Amino acid sequence: MKLALFDDYRLGVVRTAPDGDVIVDVTAALPVPHDPDPVTAGWWRGLARDFDELSGALRAAAADGPARPVSEVVLHAPVLNPSKVIAAASNYGDHVAEMHEVQQRTLGRVEAWMMNFDVFLKAPSSIVGPGGRIVLPRDVVAAGHEVHHESELVVVIGRGGKDIPVEKAMDAVLGFTAGLDITVRSAADRSRRKSYDGFSPLGPYLVTTDELGDGSDLDILLTSGEAVRQQVNTRDMITPVPAIVAYASSVMTLQPGDVLFTGAPPGVGPIAAGEQLDMSISGIGSMTVTVTSAAA
């Protein structure tokens, strides 16, 4: 099932049609009243936790309800107020190799701790949706630091849990979306460099695991204008999704609705005000975000 949040944070099911994607409002099929406030909308975490039980009612509502072109609605990030945004580091071999050059250029040294697979946190307030803006912070621009794009497959946690075995990891997952882990290249703390408002674009949809499995064979593409910035298949991950979920759950309890970036592929590079970034993942969809400066 392909889910979307749209307009006043209503829940929609998306279908592909000959003339473009269409969306059916299935909010009325939820077992609790709709709360349009993205900060207090507890129904979203309930949906993530209980999706298996609710999916039948959602499918029926999607089959019976009127469809609207997606182009007529305002899409939001397909998650609401997660308790945490987790991100994996150093999960594509070619990216690990290129980071030696990036760190030497931007920091004047190579930090070995950045070269090993691990997880870290980003601020949930950094999330924006399709059509959103990445605002280059004044302090970063003034200091002359580069800001880089990192296009990634993103896991959305369903039931979640603690110390989840690898073989049970996908049972804890609701589905996948596409995301950009925007990053300042500096000597500052990693979570700080990745947590500015707008530094976690997500979208356009959340596609459940019954369609995408464990996310192990998906094409990621990031372009800016005519230039291809990143192009990779998720089969090239060093640590696959089930192992990432299991490892993260050994560190912290994964709550329903939490978000987990799975690591940057090779091709990371600087972004500049005025750019438009177009990202797509096969089976999920595409989204566009713009880069602007704080002064603008």
Secondary structure, 3 states (H helix, E strand, C coil): CEEEEECCCEEEEEECCCCCCEEEECHHHCCCCCCCCCCCCCHHHHHHHCHHHHHHHHHHHHHHCCEEEHHHCCECCCCCCCCCEEEEECCEHHHHHHHHHHHHHHHCCCCHHHHCCEEEEECHHHEECCCCEEEECHHHHHHCCEEEECEEEEEEECCCECCCCHHHHHHHEEEEEEEECCEEECCCCHHHHCCCCCCEEEEEEEEEHHHHCCCCCCEEEEEECCEEEEEEEHHHECCCHHHHHHHHHHHCCECCCCEEECCCCCCCEECCCCCEEEEEECCCEEEEEEEEECCC
